[in-house]
Each structure stands twice: as structure tokens, then as C-alpha cells.
Amino acid sequence: MKDKILYKATEMFLNLGFKSVTMDDIAKELGVSKKTIYSHFSNKTDLVEKTTYAVFELISNGIDMICALEKNPIEEIYEIKKFVMTHLKDEKSSPQYQLQKYYPRIFASLKKKQFEVMNGCVEENLKRGISLGIYRETIDIGFISRIYFNGLNGIKDIELFPLQKFSMNTLMDFFLEYHLRGICTEKGIKILNKTINTQPK
């Protein structure tokens, strides 16, 4: 039952937002009493934390599997983006923004975990790109990796990038192109242009 609650809560939080969904809503969707949910999770904050970490683990494992394939580094970035967007439901409800606003402790802990996982993956991508001659040799890997992480978090600020004006999918495409054009060699730019042209519109 605990896994069913986690699955349903995750689906509802990602589609409707952490703030909007109540324990009553989750109980109703599952056809159980609130007491059943509270027998597995002490309160809503506990449920939010568990669902957040469950999604984080799922996405981290998926990214590790994509990185293990050692694809062309540019294609790898777009594969990761496609995987993440699928599992975050295109972030229609801006879950990260809501998490930061209403559950700051969970958000801070999650951000730290995200950086630890992403930094290694991005640094490895940058090193491979340099060795293949598609990223410039002169880039500072530590700096670019941190700027990349910061930028990905920055585009999720719905006050700066309102969802009515930019879909998360569009923002991700803009950001990835912005990031890659800044670090690619001429050889890399050719691969990037080809990759962009094969992306679904």
C-alpha cells in the first residue's frame, strides 16, 4: 500500500503542484481513508519528502544508465533532457518552484543531492567532449559544470520564466542550445545543428 500511495502522490504532486494537493485529495483518488495514508506517512511534509526523493532516485538511476551508454556527448545531453522531461510530466505545475516556496528544507536537501549527482555526470560529459574535439579545450570544466547546474535551476523560476509564456520543454531546448553553442568547436557545432534538427517539434 505504501508504494501505491507514493506512486499516486507523486503523480498528483507533479501534475497539480505540491501546494494544491491535499491528503484528502490523495485518499479520495486511492479510494482509501486518510488514516490509511497516515499509517505509512506521519504528515504531508513526510509524504512530500518521500515522493521527492523517490523521483530523484528514479531520475538519477536513469541518467546513470544513459551516461553508461557513452553516446556522443551532445546527443547524451538531449537524451537526458528527454528522459527527465518524461518523468517530470514536462513540469506543468512547476514542482521545483513550489517545493522551494513551501518546503524549503526539503528543497535545499534535494538541491545538494542533485548537484552531487549532476556535477559528476556533467564533468564527465565535458571531458569526453574535449577529448573528441567537439568541446573547446580552453573551457574550465569546474566552472562550466556549475554554471550549467545553476542555469538549469534558474530556468525553473516561474517568476522569471512564466509557464504561460514559456513551456518547460521550450526553455530546456533554449538553454541546452545556449550552453552548447558556448562550448562547442566547429566540429561540435555541426553535430549540435544536426541534433537540433532531429529533435521533435
C-alpha positions as a Markdown table, in Angstrom:
| # | Residue | x | y | z |
|---|---|---|---|---|
| 1 | Met | 0.0 | 0.0 | 0.0 |
| 2 | Lys | 2.9 | 2.3 | 0.8 |
| 3 | Asp | 4.2 | 2.1 | -2.8 |
| 4 | Lys | 0.7 | 2.8 | -4.2 |
| 5 | Ile | 0.4 | 5.9 | -2.0 |
| 6 | Leu | 3.9 | 7.1 | -3.1 |
| 7 | Tyr | 3.0 | 6.5 | -6.8 |
| 8 | Lys | -0.3 | 8.3 | -6.7 |
| 9 | Ala | 1.0 | 11.2 | -4.6 |
| 10 | Thr | 4.0 | 11.6 | -7.0 |
| 11 | Glu | 1.7 | 11.7 | -10.0 |
| 12 | Met | -0.6 | 14.3 | -8.4 |
| 13 | Phe | 2.1 | 16.5 | -7.0 |
| 14 | Leu | 3.8 | 16.7 | -10.4 |
| 15 | Asn | 0.6 | 17.3 | -12.3 |
| 16 | Leu | -1.1 | 19.7 | -9.8 |
| 17 | Gly | 1.6 | 21.0 | -7.6 |
| 18 | Phe | 2.8 | 20.3 | -4.0 |
| 19 | Lys | 0.7 | 23.1 | -2.5 |
| 20 | Ser | -2.6 | 22.3 | -4.3 |
| 21 | Val | -2.8 | 18.6 | -3.5 |
| 22 | Thr | -4.2 | 17.7 | 0.0 |
| 23 | Met | -4.0 | 14.5 | 1.9 |
| 24 | Asp | -7.8 | 14.3 | 1.4 |
| 25 | Asp | -7.3 | 14.5 | -2.4 |
| 26 | Ile | -4.8 | 11.7 | -2.4 |
| 27 | Ala | -7.0 | 9.5 | -0.2 |
| 28 | Lys | -10.0 | 10.1 | -2.5 |
| 29 | Glu | -8.0 | 9.2 | -5.6 |
| 30 | Leu | -6.8 | 6.0 | -4.0 |
| 31 | Gly | -10.3 | 5.2 | -2.5 |
| 32 | Val | -8.8 | 4.8 | 1.0 |
| 33 | Ser | -9.2 | 6.8 | 4.2 |
| 34 | Lys | -6.7 | 9.4 | 5.4 |
| 35 | Lys | -5.9 | 7.1 | 8.3 |
| 36 | Thr | -4.5 | 4.6 | 5.9 |
| 37 | Ile | -2.1 | 7.2 | 4.5 |
| 38 | Tyr | -1.1 | 8.3 | 8.0 |
| 39 | Ser | -0.3 | 4.8 | 8.9 |
| 40 | His | 2.5 | 5.0 | 6.3 |
| 41 | Phe | 3.4 | 8.7 | 6.4 |
| 42 | Ser | 3.4 | 10.8 | 9.5 |
| 43 | Asn | 2.1 | 14.0 | 7.7 |
| 44 | Lys | 2.1 | 15.7 | 4.3 |
| 45 | Thr | 5.6 | 17.0 | 4.7 |
| 46 | Asp | 6.8 | 13.5 | 5.2 |
| 47 | Leu | 4.9 | 12.3 | 2.1 |
| 48 | Val | 6.3 | 15.2 | 0.0 |
| 49 | Glu | 9.9 | 14.4 | 1.2 |
| 50 | Lys | 9.5 | 10.7 | 0.4 |
| 51 | Thr | 7.9 | 11.3 | -3.1 |
| 52 | Thr | 10.6 | 13.9 | -3.9 |
| 53 | Tyr | 13.4 | 11.5 | -3.0 |
| 54 | Ala | 11.7 | 8.6 | -4.9 |
| 55 | Val | 11.6 | 10.7 | -8.1 |
| 56 | Phe | 15.2 | 11.9 | -7.5 |
| 57 | Glu | 16.4 | 8.2 | -7.3 |
| 58 | Leu | 14.4 | 7.2 | -10.4 |
| 59 | Ile | 15.8 | 10.1 | -12.4 |
| 60 | Ser | 19.4 | 9.6 | -11.1 |
| 61 | Asn | 19.4 | 6.0 | -12.0 |
| 62 | Gly | 18.0 | 6.8 | -15.5 |
| 63 | Ile | 20.7 | 9.4 | -16.1 |
| 64 | Asp | 23.4 | 6.9 | -14.9 |
| 65 | Met | 22.1 | 4.4 | -17.4 |
| 66 | Ile | 22.2 | 7.0 | -20.3 |
| 67 | Cys | 25.7 | 8.1 | -19.3 |
| 68 | Ala | 26.9 | 4.5 | -19.2 |
| 69 | Leu | 26.0 | 4.1 | -22.9 |
| 70 | Glu | 28.8 | 6.7 | -23.7 |
| 71 | Lys | 26.9 | 8.3 | -26.6 |
| 72 | Asn | 28.2 | 11.3 | -28.4 |
| 73 | Pro | 28.3 | 13.9 | -25.5 |
| 74 | Ile | 25.9 | 16.3 | -27.4 |
| 75 | Glu | 23.4 | 13.6 | -28.1 |
| 76 | Glu | 23.7 | 12.4 | -24.5 |
| 77 | Ile | 22.6 | 15.8 | -23.1 |
| 78 | Tyr | 19.5 | 15.7 | -25.3 |
| 79 | Glu | 18.7 | 12.1 | -24.3 |
| 80 | Ile | 19.0 | 13.1 | -20.6 |
| 81 | Lys | 16.7 | 16.1 | -21.2 |
| 82 | Lys | 14.1 | 13.8 | -22.9 |
| 83 | Phe | 14.2 | 11.3 | -20.1 |
| 84 | Val | 13.9 | 13.9 | -17.4 |
| 85 | Met | 11.0 | 15.7 | -19.1 |
| 86 | Thr | 9.1 | 12.5 | -19.4 |
| 87 | His | 9.4 | 11.6 | -15.8 |
| 88 | Leu | 8.7 | 15.1 | -14.5 |
| 89 | Lys | 5.5 | 15.4 | -16.7 |
| 90 | Asp | 7.0 | 18.4 | -18.5 |
| 91 | Glu | 6.9 | 20.2 | -15.1 |
| 92 | Lys | 3.5 | 21.6 | -15.9 |
| 93 | Ser | 2.9 | 22.6 | -12.2 |
| 94 | Ser | 6.5 | 24.0 | -11.6 |
| 95 | Pro | 7.1 | 21.4 | -8.8 |
| 96 | Gln | 10.6 | 22.7 | -8.1 |
| 97 | Tyr | 9.4 | 26.3 | -7.6 |
| 98 | Gln | 6.6 | 25.1 | -5.3 |
| 99 | Leu | 9.0 | 22.9 | -3.4 |
| 100 | Gln | 11.3 | 25.8 | -2.8 |
| 101 | Lys | 8.5 | 28.1 | -1.7 |
| 102 | Tyr | 6.5 | 25.8 | 0.6 |
| 103 | Tyr | 9.1 | 23.1 | 1.6 |
| 104 | Pro | 12.4 | 25.0 | 1.7 |
| 105 | Arg | 14.2 | 22.4 | 3.9 |
| 106 | Ile | 13.3 | 19.6 | 1.5 |
| 107 | Phe | 14.3 | 21.8 | -1.5 |
| 108 | Ala | 17.7 | 22.6 | 0.0 |
| 109 | Ser | 18.5 | 19.0 | 0.7 |
| 110 | Leu | 17.3 | 17.9 | -2.7 |
| 111 | Lys | 19.4 | 20.6 | -4.5 |
| 112 | Lys | 22.5 | 19.4 | -2.7 |
| 113 | Lys | 21.9 | 15.8 | -3.8 |
| 114 | Gln | 21.1 | 16.9 | -7.3 |
| 115 | Phe | 24.4 | 18.8 | -7.5 |
| 116 | Glu | 26.4 | 15.8 | -6.3 |
| 117 | Val | 24.9 | 13.6 | -8.9 |
| 118 | Met | 24.8 | 16.1 | -11.8 |
| 119 | Asn | 28.2 | 17.5 | -11.3 |
| 120 | Gly | 29.9 | 14.2 | -11.9 |
| 121 | Cys | 27.8 | 13.4 | -14.9 |
| 122 | Val | 28.3 | 16.9 | -16.5 |
| 123 | Glu | 32.1 | 16.9 | -15.8 |
| 124 | Glu | 32.4 | 13.5 | -17.5 |
| 125 | Asn | 30.4 | 14.8 | -20.4 |
| 126 | Leu | 32.7 | 17.8 | -20.8 |
| 127 | Lys | 35.9 | 15.8 | -20.6 |
| 128 | Arg | 34.7 | 13.4 | -23.2 |
| 129 | Gly | 33.6 | 16.3 | -25.4 |
| 130 | Ile | 37.0 | 17.8 | -25.2 |
| 131 | Ser | 38.8 | 14.5 | -25.9 |
| 132 | Leu | 36.6 | 14.0 | -29.0 |
| 133 | Gly | 37.3 | 17.6 | -30.3 |
| 134 | Ile | 33.7 | 18.7 | -30.1 |
| 135 | Tyr | 34.1 | 21.0 | -27.0 |
| 136 | Arg | 36.8 | 23.6 | -26.8 |
| 137 | Glu | 40.0 | 22.6 | -24.9 |
| 138 | Thr | 40.1 | 26.0 | -23.2 |
| 139 | Ile | 36.9 | 25.7 | -21.2 |
| 140 | Asp | 37.2 | 25.4 | -17.4 |
| 141 | Ile | 35.3 | 22.2 | -16.6 |
| 142 | Gly | 34.6 | 23.0 | -12.9 |
| 143 | Phe | 33.2 | 26.4 | -13.9 |
| 144 | Ile | 31.1 | 25.2 | -16.8 |
| 145 | Ser | 29.6 | 22.4 | -14.8 |
| 146 | Arg | 28.5 | 24.7 | -12.0 |
| 147 | Ile | 27.1 | 27.3 | -14.5 |
| 148 | Tyr | 25.2 | 24.5 | -16.2 |
| 149 | Phe | 23.7 | 23.3 | -12.9 |
| 150 | Asn | 22.8 | 26.9 | -11.9 |
| 151 | Gly | 21.2 | 27.6 | -15.3 |
| 152 | Leu | 19.0 | 24.5 | -15.2 |
| 153 | Asn | 17.7 | 25.6 | -11.8 |
| 154 | Gly | 17.4 | 29.2 | -13.0 |
| 155 | Ile | 15.0 | 28.5 | -15.8 |
| 156 | Lys | 12.6 | 26.8 | -13.4 |
| 157 | Asp | 12.0 | 30.2 | -11.7 |
| 158 | Ile | 8.4 | 30.8 | -12.9 |
| 159 | Glu | 8.6 | 34.5 | -11.9 |
| 160 | Leu | 11.4 | 35.0 | -14.4 |
| 161 | Phe | 10.1 | 32.5 | -16.9 |
| 162 | Pro | 6.3 | 32.2 | -16.5 |
| 163 | Leu | 4.8 | 29.0 | -17.8 |
| 164 | Gln | 2.2 | 30.9 | -19.8 |
| 165 | Lys | 5.0 | 32.4 | -21.9 |
| 166 | Phe | 7.5 | 29.5 | -22.0 |
| 167 | Ser | 6.8 | 25.8 | -21.7 |
| 168 | Met | 9.4 | 23.9 | -19.7 |
| 169 | Asn | 10.3 | 21.9 | -22.8 |
| 170 | Thr | 11.0 | 25.0 | -24.8 |
| 171 | Leu | 13.0 | 26.5 | -22.0 |
| 172 | Met | 15.1 | 23.4 | -21.8 |
| 173 | Asp | 15.7 | 23.4 | -25.6 |
| 174 | Phe | 16.7 | 27.1 | -25.5 |
| 175 | Phe | 19.0 | 26.5 | -22.5 |
| 176 | Leu | 20.8 | 23.4 | -24.0 |
| 177 | Glu | 21.5 | 25.2 | -27.2 |
| 178 | Tyr | 22.7 | 28.3 | -25.3 |
| 179 | His | 25.0 | 26.1 | -23.2 |
| 180 | Leu | 26.4 | 24.0 | -26.1 |
| 181 | Arg | 27.0 | 26.9 | -28.5 |
| 182 | Gly | 29.2 | 28.5 | -25.9 |
| 183 | Ile | 31.5 | 25.5 | -25.5 |
| 184 | Cys | 31.4 | 23.7 | -28.9 |
| 185 | Thr | 34.2 | 23.7 | -31.5 |
| 186 | Glu | 33.3 | 24.0 | -35.2 |
| 187 | Lys | 33.0 | 20.2 | -35.3 |
| 188 | Gly | 30.7 | 20.3 | -32.3 |
| 189 | Ile | 28.5 | 23.0 | -33.8 |
| 190 | Lys | 27.9 | 20.8 | -36.8 |
| 191 | Ile | 26.8 | 17.9 | -34.6 |
| 192 | Leu | 24.7 | 20.3 | -32.5 |
| 193 | Asn | 22.9 | 21.7 | -35.6 |
| 194 | Lys | 22.2 | 18.1 | -36.8 |
| 195 | Thr | 20.9 | 17.1 | -33.3 |
| 196 | Ile | 18.6 | 20.1 | -33.0 |
| 197 | Asn | 17.2 | 19.4 | -36.5 |
| 198 | Thr | 16.3 | 15.9 | -35.5 |
| 199 | Gln | 14.5 | 16.9 | -32.3 |
| 200 | Pro | 10.7 | 16.6 | -32.3 |
| 201 | Lys | 9.0 | 19.9 | -32.6 |
